[in-house]
Amino acid sequence: MTRPPSSFGTARLVARIPRADDGPAVFAAYASDPAVTRYLAWKAYERVEPLNAFLRDCIAQWEKGNGHFVWLLCLKGTATPIGSIGLTLEAGGKALFGYALAQRFWGHGFAAEALTHLVNWALVQPSIHRAWAYCDVENPASVRVMEKAGMVREGVLRRWHVCPTLGPEPRDCVVCAKVK
Ligand SMILES: CC(C)(COP(=O)(O)OP(=O)(O)OC[C@H]1O[C@@H](n2cnc3c(N)ncnc32)[C@H](O)[C@@H]1OP(=O)(O)O)[C@@H](O)C(=O)NCCC(=O)NCCS
């Protein structure tokens, strides 16, 4: 299976595989913030232990190479995570992305910078034909991030995902993709 790079750099960011000891920094930066998780598929962590377990699982998935890849994003020259970006390689040549940033780093183009890098990486792989992502219809900043990464809005997936921060009902999502 195609394997993405375990680390990469952009103009302002370094992306790397999580480490087992990243839990407290990730917890403090964004994973405990309900404003960050508002439109995400997971609820803000209230304790660091389950987050440590999640990060250990991310590391194990890198080792297994089963198609799920998560990077932590750090500002160049620092080691503290300010966010994360994930890639799932799906059957049929599809690469699905997701991302989240600490609130104090919103609005500086960081998410678009990381996503653009990975979308470009994905679409030069011979086996990948579709780089795509979706987000809640009420999350226009995320739609914009996808557009800035070269994806085109394709439509709305109705009742597509649950945001536990907002409630148990599945919600509508905007889907965007870049294809070749
Ligand atoms: C969504 C998120 C990743 C955006 O990250 P970011 O680094 O601030 O994004 P960027 O700075 O690259 O781009 C944001 C764009 O959205 C625009 N934007 C922000 N709020 C907006 C709003 N309410 N309506 C419309 N556009 C908006 C910005 O103007 C910017 O576009 P521009 O550069 O053309 O001006 C960040 O807010 C976040 O982590 N949110 C919580 C997690 C999340 O929702 N992740 C997405 C799940 S799919």
The ligand as an SDF file (V2000), in Angstrom:
LIG
                    3D

 48 50  0  0  0  0  0  0  0  0999 V2000
  -11.4230   24.8730   10.5340 C   0  0  0  0  0  0  0  0  0  0  0  0
   -9.9770   25.1830   10.9380 C   0  0  0  0  0  0  0  0  0  0  0  0
   -9.1190   23.9560   10.7120 C   0  0  0  0  0  0  0  0  0  0  0  0
   -9.4670   26.3140   10.0600 C   0  0  0  0  0  0  0  0  0  0  0  0
   -8.0770   26.4790   10.3090 O   0  0  0  0  0  0  0  0  0  0  0  0
   -7.2970   27.8180    9.9670 P   0  0  0  0  0  0  0  0  0  0  0  0
   -5.8480   27.5490   10.0150 O   0  0  0  0  0  0  0  0  0  0  0  0
   -7.8540   28.9170   10.7780 O   0  0  0  0  0  0  0  0  0  0  0  0
   -7.7480   27.9820    8.4690 O   0  0  0  0  0  0  0  0  0  0  0  0
   -7.0840   28.9240    7.4130 P   0  0  0  0  0  0  0  0  0  0  0  0
   -6.5360   30.1500    8.1330 O   0  0  0  0  0  0  0  0  0  0  0  0
   -6.1600   28.1050    6.5840 O   0  0  0  0  0  0  0  0  0  0  0  0
   -8.3240   29.3350    6.5290 O   0  0  0  0  0  0  0  0  0  0  0  0
   -9.5590   29.6940    7.0990 C   0  0  0  0  0  0  0  0  0  0  0  0
  -10.3690   30.3690    6.0160 C   0  0  0  0  0  0  0  0  0  0  0  0
  -11.7420   30.3790    6.4340 O   0  0  0  0  0  0  0  0  0  0  0  0
  -12.2150   31.6950    6.4230 C   0  0  0  0  0  0  0  0  0  0  0  0
  -13.2070   31.7740    7.4870 N   0  0  0  0  0  0  0  0  0  0  0  0
  -13.0160   31.7510    8.8070 C   0  0  0  0  0  0  0  0  0  0  0  0
  -14.1950   31.8430    9.4480 N   0  0  0  0  0  0  0  0  0  0  0  0
  -15.1430   31.9130    8.4720 C   0  0  0  0  0  0  0  0  0  0  0  0
  -16.5400   32.0100    8.4890 C   0  0  0  0  0  0  0  0  0  0  0  0
  -17.2270   32.0420    9.6240 N   0  0  0  0  0  0  0  0  0  0  0  0
  -17.1930   32.0490    7.3010 N   0  0  0  0  0  0  0  0  0  0  0  0
  -16.5290   31.9920    6.1540 C   0  0  0  0  0  0  0  0  0  0  0  0
  -15.1780   31.8850    6.0660 N   0  0  0  0  0  0  0  0  0  0  0  0
  -14.5080   31.8420    7.2220 C   0  0  0  0  0  0  0  0  0  0  0  0
  -11.0230   32.5600    6.6460 C   0  0  0  0  0  0  0  0  0  0  0  0
  -11.2450   33.8870    6.2050 O   0  0  0  0  0  0  0  0  0  0  0  0
   -9.9810   31.8310    5.8000 C   0  0  0  0  0  0  0  0  0  0  0  0
  -10.1520   32.0770    4.4330 O   0  0  0  0  0  0  0  0  0  0  0  0
   -9.2440   33.1620    3.6380 P   0  0  0  0  0  0  0  0  0  0  0  0
   -7.8200   32.7760    3.8650 O   0  0  0  0  0  0  0  0  0  0  0  0
   -9.7030   33.0480    2.2350 O   0  0  0  0  0  0  0  0  0  0  0  0
   -9.5540   34.4950    4.2860 O   0  0  0  0  0  0  0  0  0  0  0  0
   -9.8630   25.6320   12.4090 C   0  0  0  0  0  0  0  0  0  0  0  0
  -10.7860   26.6460   12.6290 O   0  0  0  0  0  0  0  0  0  0  0  0
  -10.1180   24.5010   13.3710 C   0  0  0  0  0  0  0  0  0  0  0  0
   -9.2020   23.7920   13.7560 O   0  0  0  0  0  0  0  0  0  0  0  0
  -11.3880   24.3240   13.7880 N   0  0  0  0  0  0  0  0  0  0  0  0
  -11.7330   23.2720   14.7250 C   0  0  0  0  0  0  0  0  0  0  0  0
  -11.5910   21.8900   14.1140 C   0  0  0  0  0  0  0  0  0  0  0  0
  -12.3870   21.7520   12.8410 C   0  0  0  0  0  0  0  0  0  0  0  0
  -13.5130   22.2030   12.7400 O   0  0  0  0  0  0  0  0  0  0  0  0
  -11.7580   21.0960   11.8630 N   0  0  0  0  0  0  0  0  0  0  0  0
  -12.3480   20.8440   10.5840 C   0  0  0  0  0  0  0  0  0  0  0  0
  -13.1290   19.5920   10.6500 C   0  0  0  0  0  0  0  0  0  0  0  0
  -13.5560   19.0390    9.0230 S   0  0  0  0  0  0  0  0  0  0  0  0
  1  2  1  0
  2  3  1  0
  2  4  1  0
  2 36  1  0
  4  5  1  0
  5  6  1  0
  6  7  2  0
  6  8  1  0
  6  9  1  0
  9 10  1  0
 10 11  2  0
 10 12  1  0
 10 13  1  0
 13 14  1  0
 14 15  1  0
 15 16  1  0
 15 30  1  0
 16 17  1  0
 17 18  1  0
 17 28  1  0
 18 19  1  0
 18 27  1  0
 19 20  2  0
 20 21  1  0
 21 22  1  0
 21 27  2  0
 22 23  1  0
 22 24  2  0
 24 25  1  0
 25 26  2  0
 26 27  1  0
 28 29  1  0
 28 30  1  0
 30 31  1  0
 31 32  1  0
 32 33  2  0
 32 34  1  0
 32 35  1  0
 36 37  1  0
 36 38  1  0
 38 39  2  0
 38 40  1  0
 40 41  1  0
 41 42  1  0
 42 43  1  0
 43 44  2  0
 43 45  1  0
 45 46  1  0
 46 47  1  0
 47 48  1  0
M  END
$$$$
